[in-house]
Amino acid sequence: MTEGEMKQEIGVMLFQKEKLTLAQASRFAGMNRIAFQHLLASRQISVKKPRIMNHN
């Protein structure tokens, strides 16, 4: 496994665990956002919108 592939794997894992946003994970993986979304889609990982929490 190359360094680039390792970064992609870690980026995917951190995104799945909601530790990084899509933008942060794609940057970490060294990919543009669209390419990273394609990588996620190829693994059937959904890109869900973050929930906005009300603090009333």
C-alpha positions in Angstrom: 0.0 0.0 0.0 1.4 3.4 -1.0 1.4 6.4 1.3 -1.4 8.0 -0.8 -3.6 4.9 -0.5 -3.0 4.9 3.3 -4.0 8.5 3.5 -7.2 7.7 1.5 -8.0 4.8 3.9 -7.5 6.9 7.0 -9.5 9.8 5.5 -12.4 7.4 4.7 -12.3 6.0 8.2 -12.2 9.4 9.9 -15.1 10.6 7.7 -17.1 7.5 8.6 -16.5 8.1 12.3 -17.6 11.7 11.8 -14.2 13.0 13.1 -13.7 14.9 9.9 -16.0 16.7 7.5 -16.1 15.8 3.8 -13.9 18.7 3.0 -11.4 17.9 5.7 -11.3 14.2 4.9 -10.8 14.8 1.2 -8.0 17.3 2.0 -6.4 14.7 4.3 -6.7 12.1 1.6 -5.0 14.4 -0.9 -8.0 14.3 -3.2 -10.5 16.9 -4.5 -13.9 16.7 -2.9 -15.6 15.2 -6.0 -13.0 12.4 -6.3 -13.3 11.7 -2.6 -17.1 11.5 -2.9 -16.7 9.0 -5.8 -14.4 6.9 -3.6 -17.0 6.9 -0.8 -19.7 6.0 -3.3 -17.7 3.1 -4.7 -17.7 1.7 -1.1 -21.4 2.5 -0.6 -20.6 5.1 2.1 -23.3 7.8 2.1 -22.5 11.4 2.3 -25.0 12.8 4.7 -25.6 16.4 5.5 -24.6 17.3 9.1 -27.4 17.8 11.5 -28.0 21.2 12.8 -28.7 21.1 16.5 -31.0 23.6 18.2 -29.8 24.8 21.6 -33.1 26.2 22.9 
